[in-house]
Amino acid sequence: MILYVRFRRPPLREAGHDAGRKAGHGAGREAGREAGREAGGGVEAALPALLGLAEDISPVVQALPPDAALIDVRGAERYFGRDAAQLASLLRVRALAHCGMDCVIGAGLNPMLARMAAREATPGTTLVVADDEAAGFLADKPVAALDGVGAATARTLCAYGLDSIGRVAGAPLAVLQRIVGARAGRELWERAHGIDRTKVVPNAAARSIAAERSFARDELDPVQHRRALLSIAEELGLRMRGEGQVCRSLSLTVRYADRSTTTRARALREPTAHSMALTGVAYRIHESLGLQRARVRSLSLRAEDLTPVERAARQLTFDPADERARRIEAVADRARARFGPQAVLPGSLAA
């Protein structure tokens, strides 16, 4: 069995409620907001310790920052003589006792089923999808719930009447391949039948890096938003190039004046650490949010699915501007390494 674990701080409602009784409704509301802020943060900082607790149960643990992990417990089931649900309960108790973290856990025969089970599990519980339950578990779910099925693919499948996973599973493989392509069709057919060939990759704690910019006051100006995104993308690109890594996707988190957040992610056309490419994707994600007069407190970008640069393929281009930009970037990196990260900056950041 595979466990998908999403860690979360337990809700701190009592703090706000007690403060409300002692200091009036206004103070209670403020205490409640403070409790909510504490509950929502700190998971990423505690993730290494939480992964250590998971590794005490099984050595095959894959970190999924900022707040989740995949754990292959097949060996642990035999070693401890406990099933996946019992091991999940053990991990939950230890995470709460050692780190003050609750968790939602899904268990399945592969990572895909474990993730889908976790989405339906309620906080503090474990939802197990056994081998003989997989077909029934998947059948009535919308096709977009499958890993790898985006909005465009889902619309295409729905146009052919394949709007649920059960209907996709009942379609012939050849039909799916004609609709979405040979390789994608086979992967879709397998996933609709509960088959996921991905493995849990241990010791993957550094699969993402992030950076954030907070504004001195709640910022409404989209020009300042773009300036912050440029600064963050430059920082992430420099860090990845220095570590010899590239990312496959980028996510943007916007935190508003009321402490609520919006997060959007986008896959890159090819793995990259090129600052100009990262900035362009960040701008497009930001524009897609349509933040009209939104009071923004901070912006953060996360470069995800990191991989060593030597394992990544790069599309060849005959665009001289792109090649020139990469050569300039390499020279700037050498200058920053010698004189510090502020030695070379984009013009809009230097002003």
N, C-alpha and C positions, 0 to 999 in steps of 0.2 A: 504493500500500500504506500501511496504518496500522500503526505500531508501538505496542505497549503495553509499557512498561518499568517493572519494579519493582526498585528499587535495594535492595541489602542489603550489610551488611558481610560480607566473607569470613570463614568460621569460623577461629578462632585456637586450634586444638587443640594445636598444637606448644608453645605457651607453657606450658599446663598440664602437658603430658607431660614437658617438660624440667624444669620445677620439681619434678615428682614424683620424677624420677631424682636430683635434687640434694638435695632437702630432705625426702624421705620422702613416703609416700602422703598423709598429712594435708595437708601443704603443697601437694602436687600438686593435691589436690581443690580447695583454696581458690583456687589460681592458676587452675584450670580454670573455677571459678565466676566469678572476676574477668574472665577472658577472655571468657566468655559474656556478661557484662554489657556489656563494651566492644563486642562484636560486635553486640549487639541495639540499641545506642543510637547516636545521632549522625546517623542518616540524614536526619531532618527538618531538622537544623541545616545539613546539607550540600546540601539540595535546591536552593536558589537557584544554587549553583555548578554542580550537575549539570544544571540546566535551561539554564544558559549554554552548557555543552558541547553539549547537544542542539540549541540554537539555532544553533550553528556549522554544523550539518548541515542543519537545516531551520528556517525562521522560524515554522512553524506548530506550536507546542508548547503543550500544555495541561497545566498542573500538576495533579496529583491528590494533594495532601498526605495523609498525611505522607511517603510514600516512592515515589510512582509518577508517571508522566506518559504522555500520549498524544502521538504525533508523526506528523504527516502528511508522508510522505517521497516523495509522488508527484513533486513538482517536483525534489526532490533526486536522485531516480533518474535523471531526464533530465539534470540539471546535472552530476552527477559521473560519469555513465555506469556506475553500480553498481546492483545490485538491492537489495532490502530486506534480505536476509540479510547482504550485504556491509556495508551501512551500519550494521546492528545490531552487527556485529563491530567496526567502527570505533568506535562509541559505547562499547562495552564496554571496549575497550582504553584509551580516553581516560579513562573514568570510573575505572578501576582505577589508571591512572598519575597522574592529577591529584588524585583525591579518595579513593583507597583503597577504592572501592566496587565490588562485583561487581553483576551484575544478571541478572534473568530476563526474557526478551523474547519476546513473541508478535507475529506479523505476520499481518495479514489485510486483506481489501478494505474493512473497516469497523471501527469501534471494538469492536463486540460480538465479532466473530470474533477480533480481536487479543487482547482480554481473555481469551476462552476458551482461546486457544492458549497464552497465558502461564501459565494455571493448570496446564497439562499439561507445560510446559517444565521441564526440570531446571535447577538453578543453573548459570550459566555457559554456557547454550545458548540458541539461538533456534529456536522452532518456527514454521514458516511454513505457513499454510493458503492454498493457491492457489485461484483461482476455481473450477477444475474439481474441487477436492478438498473444497469446503465441504459438499456434501450428504453425502458419506461420513464426514466429520469429525463432523458433527452427529448423524447418524442414530441411533446406538446410545446416545447420552447421555440421562440422565434429563431429563424435561421441566423439572424444577426448576433445571437448569443454565442455562436461558435467562434473559437479562436481563428483569426485570419480572415473573417468575413466582415468587411467594412461596409459602409453605407451604400457605396456604388454597387458592390457585388450583391448585397441584399436586395437592392431595388431590381437588379437584373433577374435574380432568381424569383422574386415575387411576381415579376411580369410573366413568368412561365408557370405560375401557380405553386411554386416551391417556397412557400412562406414559413414553413415549420421544419424543424430538424427531422421529424419523422417522415415528412414527405420527401425531403432530400435523401434520406436513407433508403426510401423505397424506390427512388429513381435509378435506372440503369447507369452504370459508370460511364458508358459511351455518351449518354445524353448530357451528363454533367460536364464531360470533357468538351463537348461541342459548344456548350454555353459559356464556360469560363476558361477553357484551354486545357491542354492535356495534363500538365503537371498540377495546376491549381484544381482541376476537376478531380484528380485522384486524391489529393490532400483533403478536399472537401468531402468526398465520399467516405474516406477513412474516418474523419472526425465525426461525421454524422452517425457512424457506426461505433463511436466511442473509442476509436483508435488514435493514439497520439504517440509518435515515435521520438519525441524530444526526451532528453535525459535530464536528470537533476545533476547539475555541475557543481561539485563542492568547491569551497574556498573561493567563491566569487563575490567577496564582500565589496570590491571596488568596481562594480559594474556601472556605477554612475557617479558623476560629480555635479555639484551645484554651486551657484553663487547668487547673491541677493543684493539689491540696492533699496534702501529705505529713504524716503523723502523727508526733509526737515518739517514739512507740513503736508497735509493732504493735497495731492497734486491733481489738478484737472487738465493741465496743458498736455495734449498728445505729443507735442514736440519734446517736452521733458521726459515723457514716457519712452520715446524712441531713443533719446540720448542715453537714458539708463540702460535700455536693452543693448545698445551698441557697446557700452562699457562692460556689461556682463558678458556678452558674446566674445569680446576681445580677451577678457580674463579666462574664460573657459577654453578658448582656442589655444591660448598661450600655455595653459596648464596641460592640456592634452598633448600638444606637440612636444612639450618638455618631457613628458612621461612616455612618449612613443605610442600614443593611443589615438583612436578615432571613435566617433560615436555614430550610431545608426538612427537615433531619434532624438528629438528635443521637446521638452515640455516647459510650458510657461505657467506660472502661478501668480495671480494678481490678488493682492490683499487690499481690501477696501477699508474705508474709515470706520465702518461698523464691525470690523474684524472678520467679516465673512470673506471667503476666497472663491476664486474660479480657477480651475486648472484645465488646460488644453494641451494635447500632445500631437506631434506630427512626425511621421517617418521621413527620413531624408532620402533623396534620390540615390545617394551612394554614401558609404561611410566616409566621414570627413572630420578634420580638425581645423579646417580653413575658416578663419574668422569671418571673412566676407560671406561665405555660404551660411554659416550659423546665424549671422546678423539678418540675412535675407529671410530665413525661415522664421526667426523670432519676430520680425516685422509683420510677416504674413499672418502668423498666429494672432498677434496683437490686433491687427486690422479685422480679423474674422470675429473678434469678440464684440465689435461695435460699441465701444465704451463711450457713449455720448454723455459728456459732462459727469463722468463717474469720478468720485473722489478716491484716488488711489493712494494708499499708504506705502506700499512696497511692491516691487516686482522681483521675481526670481526665475532663473532658468536652470534647468537640469539637463545635462547631456547624459543620455541613457544608452544602455546596451553597448558599453565600451568594449573594444577589441583591439589587440595589438595591431599597429599600422601595417606590419609585414604580412598579416593575414587578410588584409582588406584589399579588394580590387578597386582600381580607380579607372573611370571611363576616360579614355584618351580624348583630347580636344585639340582642335587647330585654332582655337581662339587666342590670339596673341595677348589680348587684355587679361585673360585669366592667367596665362603663364607669367605675364609681367607682375601681376598682383601677388602671385605665389613667391616669385623671386624677391620682391620687395618685402614680403612678410618674413622670409627666411633671414634677410639682412637685418630687419627690425628685431627679430628674435635674438640674434647674436648681440645686437646693441643692448637689448634689455638684460641679457645674461651678464653683460660686463658692467653696465652702469645702473641697473635697477629697472623695475617694471614700468616706471614713469618716464623712462628715457625717450621712448617713442610712443606717441599717441595719435589717434585720428584727429584731424583738424577740428572737428566739432566738439571734441572733448578737451582739447587744449585751450579753446577760447575761454 
